[in-house]
Amino acid sequence: MQIDEAEQAIKEILPEKRFVHSVGVSETAGKLANRYGGDVYKARLAGMLHDIVKYFSDDELKAMILHKPGTWSDCLKYSDKLWHAPAGAVYVQDKFGIDDPDILNAIIYHTTGRKEMTLLEKIIFLADYIEPNRSFPGVDTVREAAERDLNEAVRLELQKTIAYLVAKQQSVYPKTFEAYNDLVMKNDKKTNEVTE
């Protein structure tokens, strides 16, 4: 699937504001992939398609997830705001024949992250948060970190997301904690190796 085909597909499905956001994520993901040695095409495509089913009903999203269950199916026990991510991967696989596990996983984990995230998963996770149309407290700090260090920026985004959910007394999906802990422990290990 070409990027312009994906753009046309989401334009027909998403409201204007979410369409603009998705184009912003695609462009930001392409820049991050270029900066950090990722696949620019995969980053642009996953970024364009990541929210394709965002406005489908909860029943539709749940049916898609149950149609092709995976390790992420436990998201159904948590906020319905997470469901569009794995459902989106099922949708693009069924509708457009996209079978690339890198692209599918980047879509699945773009809201939650997970332990041992791939480069593409980190890029889409981060691009969704920092694309230019986003405006909320703390986003500029993460944007600045993204200029220096991809892992630092992803860790900071996870930290801010967890803190936000805790402050709102909302549940935190376990894979989000696992993603945060994974990056912190890897950073601690790297720091210890440098100081020894």
N, C-alpha and C positions, 0 to 999 in steps of 0.2 A: 504494500500500500504506500502510495506517495504522500508526502506531507500535505500537498494541496488537496488531495482527495480526503484525507482525514479532516482537514479544516472545513471542507464543504459538508462532510458528514455531521460534524458537531454543530455547524451553523444551522442545520435543519432541525436539530434536536434541542439545543440549549437556548435559554433566554439570552438576550444580548449581553448582559453583564457577565454571565458565566462564560459565554463565548469569548469575550474580550480577555477574561482571566485565563482561559485555556490557551489562547494564542500567546499571552504573556508568559505562561509557564513553559510553553514550547520554545520560545525564543530564549528565555533565561536558561533553560536546560541545555540548549545548544551551546550557549556561551560557557556554561560550567563544564560541559563535556570537552569543549575545545581547550579550556584552561587546565583541566585535570587529566587529560589523556583518555577521555571516554569516547564512545561511538556517537558522533554528532547526530547522525540519522536516527538511531534508536532513541536517543534522548529527545529529539524534536518530536518524533512520532508518539512516544509514550506520554510526553508532556501535553501534546495536543489531545490525546484520547483519555487522559486520566480521569476526567469528570463526566464522561459521556452519558452515564446513567444517573447522574446526581439527582435529577428531578423525577425519576421513576418512583412509583408508589412503593411503600415498604413491603407490600405483598409481592410485588414484582421482583424486588431486590432479593427478598428471602427465597423466592422460588428459584432464582438464578443460582444463588449460593448453594442451595440444597440439590440443585441439578448436577453440579460438579463440585462436591464437597472436597475440602483439602484441609491442611493444617490450620488454615485461617478461619474455618467454619465456626470456631468458638466465638468469633466476633458477634454472632447472633445473640449471645448472652449479655452483650454490652450495648452501648449507645447505638441507635440506628443511624447516627451520623457516620459510622464506620462502614456501613454495609455497601455503600456505592463503590467502594474500592475493589473488593473481591468480585462483586457482581459485574463491575465494569470490565474486569479481565475476562470473565465468562462471556460477556456480551461481545467484546471485540474478537474473541476467538471464534465464537459461533457465527457472528454476522460478517466478519471480514476475513476469516481464516488466518488470523495472526496466531502463530503457534510458537513464536520465539519466547522461550522461558524468561529471558532477560527482560523483555518488554512487559510480559504478563506479570512477573513478580514486581516490577517497578510500579505498575498500576495497583496491584494488590496491596502493597505496603506503603503507598504514598501518604496515607493519613496516620499510620501507626508506627512505621519503622519496624525493625526486628533485629535480633542478634545476628551478627555476621552479615550485615547488609553488603550487597555488591556495590560497585562503583555507580552503576546506573540507578540502583535503588536510592542511594544517597543523593544523587543528582536530582531525581524527580521529587523526592521528599523535600529537599531544600528549595528547589525552584518553585514548588507550590507555595511555599511560605514567603519567599522573598521577591517574587515577580513584581515588576514596577507598579502595578495597580493595587498592591496590598498597602494598607496604611493602618497601623495599630501600634501601641506602645511596645518598644523593644525590637521592632522589625529592622530598624537601621543598624542596631548592634549586630544582628545576625548577618545582615548584608555586608557589613564591614569585615566580619570574620570570614565570610565566603570569599573575599578577595585574597585572604592570606592562607587559609587552611580549611579544606573541605570537612575533615573530621571534626575540627573545632566548631565549625559552623553548625554541623548536624547535631553535635552534642549540646550546643547552646540552644538550638531549636527544641530539642527534646526536653531539656531542663525547663525552658519557658512554658512548653506545652503542659508538662506534668504539674508545674507550679500553678498554672492557670486552672487546670481541672481540679486540683486539690483545693484551691481557694474558693472554687464554685461548689465544693462538696460533691463533685461528680466522680464516678468510677474511672479508673485508669486501666486501659487494656494492658494485660500482662506483657505482651510483646513490646510495648512502648518502654516499660521499665527495663526489660531485658536489653533493648537496644541502647538505652542510656548507660546501664551498668557495663555493657560490653565495651562501649567507647571509653568510658572512664577508666576501666581496668587496663585496657590496651594503652591508654595514655600514661597511666601510672607505671606500667611495665617499661614503657619506652623511656620515661623520666628516670627510673631506677637504673636502667642500663647505661644511660648517659652519665649518671653520677657515680657509678661504681668504678 
